[in-house]
């Protein structure tokens, strides 16, 4: 005879451990993280640093056409002045073109407000001293001259490093400080040319 064994099994209803409540909580957390990341990115891009692309060759050999670089937007703002940042001769800056502020130019600061500037067959004199411009190779120099002038208050004389093709303050005059919105910080693309802008 066969013996029958009966086991009693208690059936338990398994309920997921509060999964429906955790999903909305996770979604809220993820949404909050995305909002915070967006706000921080917007602050960095609009107020601190901004990526820009070079269009043109007026800053050769330092910057080439289509180079990507980051500009420091806080350097010349009120916050930058709190820590002693001011536009200096030799800085590579980005500014709105004086006759069409929808366009931006990138050039080197050559003379500051109050400086006396004269250009004699491509040689630049500031306050009676000829500038040593190691950033302008001989093949990019030109033979243009400009009569002696004093740079007005609140304005800066800008020139491209590729002097023979650059449209700069020799053409459109000194640039108002209000139009300058950043200092070139570093090139990030192409990678083989990455580095600090000098």
MIZA-207515 format. One record per residue (C-alpha): x, y, z. Coordinates in steps of 0.1 Angstrom, whole numbers, always signed. Example, Ala and Ser with C-alpha at 12.3 -4.5 7.8 and 13.67 -1.06 7.14 Angstrom:
2
R, px, py, pz
R, +123, -45, +78
R, +137, -11, +71
//
This chain:
198
R, px, py, pz
R, +0, +0, +0
R, +10, +33, -8
R, +11, +59, +18
R, -3, +93, +9
R, +15, +122, +22
R, -2, +155, +22
R, +16, +186, +28
R, -1, +217, +35
R, +13, +247, +18
R, +5, +281, +30
R, +2, +305, +0
R, +15, +339, +8
R, +7, +368, -13
R, +38, +385, -22
R, +36, +422, -27
R, +65, +442, -42
R, +83, +462, -15
R, +69, +496, -22
R, +81, +497, -58
R, +53, +519, -71
R, +62, +545, -44
R, +100, +543, -52
R, +97, +549, -89
R, +81, +583, -85
R, +106, +591, -58
R, +135, +581, -81
R, +120, +601, -110
R, +117, +631, -88
R, +153, +627, -76
R, +165, +623, -112
R, +145, +652, -124
R, +159, +674, -96
R, +194, +663, -105
R, +189, +672, -141
R, +175, +706, -132
R, +204, +714, -109
R, +229, +702, -136
R, +211, +724, -162
R, +211, +755, -139
R, +248, +750, -130
R, +257, +745, -166
R, +238, +777, -176
R, +255, +797, -149
R, +289, +785, -161
R, +281, +791, -198
R, +264, +825, -194
R, +285, +840, -166
R, +319, +822, -163
R, +332, +803, -193
R, +319, +798, -228
R, +330, +776, -257
R, +335, +795, -290
R, +347, +786, -325
R, +372, +806, -344
R, +361, +816, -379
R, +389, +830, -400
R, +427, +832, -400
R, +434, +867, -386
R, +449, +852, -354
R, +473, +828, -371
R, +496, +812, -360
R, +481, +811, -324
R, +445, +803, -335
R, +435, +786, -367
R, +402, +786, -386
R, +377, +763, -369
R, +397, +760, -336
R, +374, +755, -306
R, +384, +774, -275
R, +370, +784, -241
R, +367, +821, -231
R, +367, +834, -196
R, +337, +857, -194
R, +342, +867, -157
R, +377, +880, -162
R, +366, +915, -173
R, +333, +917, -155
R, +327, +934, -122
R, +335, +901, -104
R, +369, +899, -122
R, +377, +935, -112
R, +371, +925, -75
R, +401, +901, -78
R, +422, +925, -98
R, +415, +913, -134
R, +418, +940, -159
R, +423, +941, -197
R, +460, +941, -203
R, +482, +947, -233
R, +488, +913, -250
R, +456, +897, -239
R, +437, +878, -266
R, +401, +890, -262
R, +367, +883, -277
R, +344, +913, -284
R, +314, +924, -303
R, +322, +940, -336
R, +315, +978, -331
R, +294, +982, -363
R, +274, +949, -360
R, +272, +936, -325
R, +257, +903, -337
R, +292, +894, -348
R, +321, +886, -325
R, +358, +892, -332
R, +389, +877, -315
R, +420, +899, -314
R, +450, +908, -293
R, +450, +940, -272
R, +478, +962, -284
R, +472, +996, -266
R, +452, +1006, -235
R, +432, +1037, -228
R, +455, +1068, -226
R, +483, +1050, -245
R, +500, +1068, -274
R, +500, +1045, -305
R, +519, +1048, -338
R, +524, +1022, -365
R, +554, +1028, -389
R, +556, +1003, -418
R, +542, +975, -397
R, +563, +983, -366
R, +540, +991, -336
R, +551, +1018, -311
R, +532, +1023, -278
R, +542, +1052, -257
R, +573, +1057, -278
R, +585, +1022, -273
R, +585, +997, -302
R, +566, +965, -292
R, +584, +932, -294
R, +558, +911, -310
R, +570, +875, -310
R, +535, +864, -317
R, +536, +879, -353
R, +559, +858, -375
R, +576, +877, -403
R, +555, +860, -430
R, +523, +874, -413
R, +536, +910, -409
R, +525, +939, -431
R, +538, +973, -441
R, +508, +994, -430
R, +514, +1027, -411
R, +491, +1047, -389
R, +496, +1082, -376
R, +502, +1088, -339
R, +470, +1087, -319
R, +461, +1086, -282
R, +437, +1058, -273
R, +405, +1074, -258
R, +393, +1065, -222
R, +374, +1033, -220
R, +387, +1020, -254
R, +413, +995, -265
R, +433, +991, -297
R, +430, +956, -311
R, +450, +938, -338
R, +451, +903, -353
R, +484, +884, -352
R, +481, +878, -390
R, +486, +915, -397
R, +485, +912, -435
R, +449, +900, -436
R, +434, +911, -402
R, +405, +935, -400
R, +410, +952, -367
R, +413, +986, -349
R, +434, +999, -378
R, +401, +996, -399
R, +373, +1001, -374
R, +391, +1021, -346
R, +396, +1014, -309
R, +370, +991, -292
R, +349, +1002, -262
R, +354, +981, -230
R, +316, +976, -231
R, +320, +954, -262
R, +347, +932, -247
R, +331, +901, -232
R, +358, +876, -226
R, +394, +866, -226
R, +406, +836, -246
R, +415, +810, -220
R, +425, +777, -238
R, +421, +758, -270
R, +404, +724, -266
R, +400, +713, -302
R, +417, +700, -322
R, +434, +680, -295
R, +469, +683, -310
R, +467, +721, -306
R, +451, +721, -272
R, +466, +745, -247
R, +466, +779, -231
R, +461, +809, -254
R, +491, +833, -250
//
